[in-house]
Amino acid sequence: MEGEPTELTRREHIRYLKQFLKLLPDTLSSYDSTRLTIAFFSISGLDVLDALDEIKDSKENICNWIYSLQILPDADGNMDRCGFQGSDTFTIRVDDSVQSCNKQFTSGHLAMTYTGLASLLILGDDLSRVNRKAIIKGVRSLQQDDGSFCATQMGSENDMRFVYCAAVICYILQDWSGMDTEKTIEYIMRSMSYDYGFGQGPELESHGGVTYCAVAVLSLMGKLHSVLNVKQLEGLKRWVLMRQVTGFQGRANKQEDTCYSFWVGATIQMLEIFDMIDFAENRAYIMTTQDSLTGGFAKWEDYIPDPLHTYLGLSGLSLMKEKGLLEIDPALNITQRAARYLKKIQGTWE
Amino acid sequence: MSETSSEEMDNVGWVFYSEREEWKDVKPILQEEGSQPIVAIAYSAKFKDVYDYLRACLYNNEFSERTLELTKDALILNAANYTVWQYRRMILQHLDKNHLEKELLFSKSMIVDHQKNYQVWHHRMVIIQWLNDAGNELNFVSQMLSEDPKNYHAWQYRQWILSTFKLYDNELQYTSQLLEDDIRNNSAWNHRYFIINHTTDFAESAVLKEISFTLNAIEKATKNESPWNYLRGLLIHTSNGILDPQVIQFCEKHYSQGNRSPHLLAYLIDVAYEKGESHPHKPETGELLNRAIRMCNDLITTHDKIRQNYWKYISYMLEDKLRNNKLIKCDSNIVLEI
């Protein structure tokens, strides 16, 4: 329609992602408690761009920083609060010891633990400083009676996002004792809507990001085809494919948004029907949200880019084997290169 | 530059905690960021000041009226800080219960400013749990939904209120109103399903009423995916499922009038496939399957090109069904001949 397809401005995206690892302006103070997820978007984004060399001098430093956010068992050996925190906002120095300003308010957060472990893997760390047993205990302590997960011990909502985070952690650490998998599966299935998409919980509206979480959990458990019957599977296939407008929307009758090219795209990939989407339309939409001057992707055209949409825009393109990008593992949301490296270090644990 | 000046505007009349007489007894505690922090933030002087005092109060285990104010300032600076929200809740638990009513006002202002933030909605849920009174919550959520009728957080919270306090009575009417405003509002359709479930448990008479409501809505915009999905959701609870004669008749009427909405075609295709399963030997089944294959072809070439590879897949399944049914038919002929 418009002649030449838009080029991916690789150099600009690298520059854009690298700056997030350094210093953010105070206008981004709302990222303060989730700095680790921003680091993940940046690091994994650079990996998708096959540009990890760009940060090779700071790898060790980044790994040390991530490890500094790990909550270790307390003096009594209690592990319920173990995991990673998103930042050091409440870390202080008393005399010569670096500590949390109040233990009662110190706890891992599932989204931070997941993005922390993933970032370490991408950077080539062997996870030897991860207290695996404690992390898994911490995960287990967050499962609710209905099978869902809270994010942290400090009071949080419970929904499908954290079910996904918990499952990725169990998968990475190869220890599913972090959850009652039967209960988890029950929660997922009760959250399947009448239109065969998944909601954050039972009876809630089907949503592309949530459907990704639900399907990825079943996929990581290796149970996608045993848990869903043919009718559910075929219904789900239609629901996800119906999300393509040009790019993808997250819910019926909503506007497209770059992030769903990954969330819904990766779900379609896990369902092994990725060749059923329209590549050209999807790519064209994602590229309208690229900022070719500053680098980065936004959710919509002419909007300001942000780290999440930049990472998911790149991952969405990677699912379609965009030239110059490394392929992504759809369920783990890291490159296949990083996923292979995970297999390798898991081999050393047995 | 404009950022600086707007920040200065926000800070008119702002007094740093370090300069407040009533905070003189507290020694602020700096954040320990390490020598080479990653994703560091160039905190404003105000942010540092507030959080230095917050760290000190956490360190001192102070749960007082003044820390309630301090957490308010900290949350205005970063509404996503779940630790500060938790601290605030613990402070509230230490204070007189009449603070909870006032907390709803603060919560409201935070939700209005951060409508898509998870923490603000969770906080409100906890406060309402403590008060154990739905008060005016439904009106509040309606107000938020009037600003964004598809706000997922608001809908999730609304369903929580409804099921916790059993307030379903006028809710069907509310969804009708929202669907009148926007018949494509999928959140409202989903909510309607929730209400029908909790008020009727999908009793036959209720489902019949809903089917006609839905067909009526489809008639207004046949390409609207939401009521088609809702319709299928209702039919799960009927004995005929998608083979419901009334619905088939409705679809056939629109098809014969030349309507080619992908959702209409998809419905008739599914009907053909299901008849291929349930009535493989009926003579009209073969015709239905053949027509469904032609419908797939129309979707591929004209009406739903973006999903052409999907419709090819469906077409193969239909062809497969047709072939198998013929084989079964041949087999039974052979049996008869013998």
Boltz contact constraints between the chains, C-beta under 6 A:
constraints:
  - contact:
      token1: [A, 21]
      token2: [B, 38]
      max_distance: 6.0
  - contact:
      token1: [A, 23]
      token2: [B, 40]
      max_distance: 6.0
  - contact:
      token1: [A, 23]
      token2: [B, 42]
      max_distance: 6.0
  - contact:
      token1: [A, 24]
      token2: [B, 41]
      max_distance: 6.0
  - contact:
      token1: [A, 25]
      token2: [B, 42]
      max_distance: 6.0
  - contact:
      token1: [A, 26]
      token2: [B, 42]
      max_distance: 6.0
  - contact:
      token1: [A, 26]
      token2: [B, 43]
      max_distance: 6.0
  - contact:
      token1: [A, 26]
      token2: [B, 44]
      max_distance: 6.0
  - contact:
      token1: [A, 29]
      token2: [B, 41]
      max_distance: 6.0
  - contact:
      token1: [A, 29]
      token2: [B, 47]
      max_distance: 6.0
  - contact:
      token1: [A, 29]
      token2: [B, 78]
      max_distance: 6.0
  - contact:
      token1: [A, 30]
      token2: [B, 78]
      max_distance: 6.0
  - contact:
      token1: [A, 30]
      token2: [B, 80]
      max_distance: 6.0
  - contact:
      token1: [A, 32]
      token2: [B, 41]
      max_distance: 6.0
  - contact:
      token1: [A, 32]
      token2: [B, 78]
      max_distance: 6.0
  - contact:
      token1: [A, 33]
      token2: [B, 80]
      max_distance: 6.0
  - contact:
      token1: [A, 33]
      token2: [B, 81]
      max_distance: 6.0
  - contact:
      token1: [A, 35]
      token2: [B, 39]
      max_distance: 6.0
  - contact:
      token1: [A, 38]
      token2: [B, 39]
      max_distance: 6.0
  - contact:
      token1: [A, 39]
      token2: [B, 38]
      max_distance: 6.0
  - contact:
      token1: [A, 39]
      token2: [B, 39]
      max_distance: 6.0
  - contact:
      token1: [A, 61]
      token2: [B, 36]
      max_distance: 6.0
  - contact:
      token1: [A, 62]
      token2: [B, 38]
      max_distance: 6.0
  - contact:
      token1: [A, 65]
      token2: [B, 38]
      max_distance: 6.0
  - contact:
      token1: [A, 91]
      token2: [B, 32]
      max_distance: 6.0
  - contact:
      token1: [A, 92]
      token2: [B, 29]
      max_distance: 6.0
  - contact:
      token1: [A, 92]
      token2: [B, 32]
      max_distance: 6.0
  - contact:
      token1: [A, 92]
      token2: [B, 55]
      max_distance: 6.0
  - contact:
      token1: [A, 93]
      token2: [B, 32]
      max_distance: 6.0
  - contact:
      token1: [A, 98]
      token2: [B, 32]
      max_distance: 6.0
  - contact:
      token1: [A, 101]
      token2: [B, 55]
      max_distance: 6.0
  - contact:
      token1: [A, 101]
      token2: [B, 58]
      max_distance: 6.0
  - contact:
      token1: [A, 101]
      token2: [B, 59]
      max_distance: 6.0
  - contact:
      token1: [A, 102]
      token2: [B, 58]
      max_distance: 6.0
  - contact:
      token1: [A, 105]
      token2: [B, 83]
      max_distance: 6.0
  - contact:
      token1: [A, 154]
      token2: [B, 86]
      max_distance: 6.0
  - contact:
      token1: [A, 155]
      token2: [B, 86]
      max_distance: 6.0
  - contact:
      token1: [A, 157]
      token2: [B, 118]
      max_distance: 6.0
  - contact:
      token1: [A, 157]
      token2: [B, 122]
      max_distance: 6.0
  - contact:
      token1: [A, 194]
      token2: [B, 193]
      max_distance: 6.0
  - contact:
      token1: [A, 194]
      token2: [B, 233]
      max_distance: 6.0
  - contact:
      token1: [A, 195]
      token2: [B, 229]
      max_distance: 6.0
  - contact:
      token1: [A, 203]
      token2: [B, 194]
      max_distance: 6.0
  - contact:
      token1: [A, 204]
      token2: [B, 156]
      max_distance: 6.0
  - contact:
      token1: [A, 205]
      token2: [B, 187]
      max_distance: 6.0
  - contact:
      token1: [A, 205]
      token2: [B, 190]
      max_distance: 6.0
  - contact:
      token1: [A, 241]
      token2: [B, 307]
      max_distance: 6.0
  - contact:
      token1: [A, 241]
      token2: [B, 310]
      max_distance: 6.0
  - contact:
      token1: [A, 244]
      token2: [B, 306]
      max_distance: 6.0
  - contact:
      token1: [A, 251]
      token2: [B, 186]
      max_distance: 6.0
  - contact:
      token1: [A, 252]
      token2: [B, 186]
      max_distance: 6.0
  - contact:
      token1: [A, 252]
      token2: [B, 225]
      max_distance: 6.0
  - contact:
      token1: [A, 252]
      token2: [B, 226]
      max_distance: 6.0
  - contact:
      token1: [A, 253]
      token2: [B, 184]
      max_distance: 6.0
  - contact:
      token1: [A, 253]
      token2: [B, 186]
      max_distance: 6.0
  - contact:
      token1: [A, 253]
      token2: [B, 226]
      max_distance: 6.0
  - contact:
      token1: [A, 276]
      token2: [B, 309]
      max_distance: 6.0
  - contact:
      token1: [A, 276]
      token2: [B, 310]
      max_distance: 6.0
  - contact:
      token1: [A, 278]
      token2: [B, 306]
      max_distance: 6.0
  - contact:
      token1: [A, 281]
      token2: [B, 306]
      max_distance: 6.0
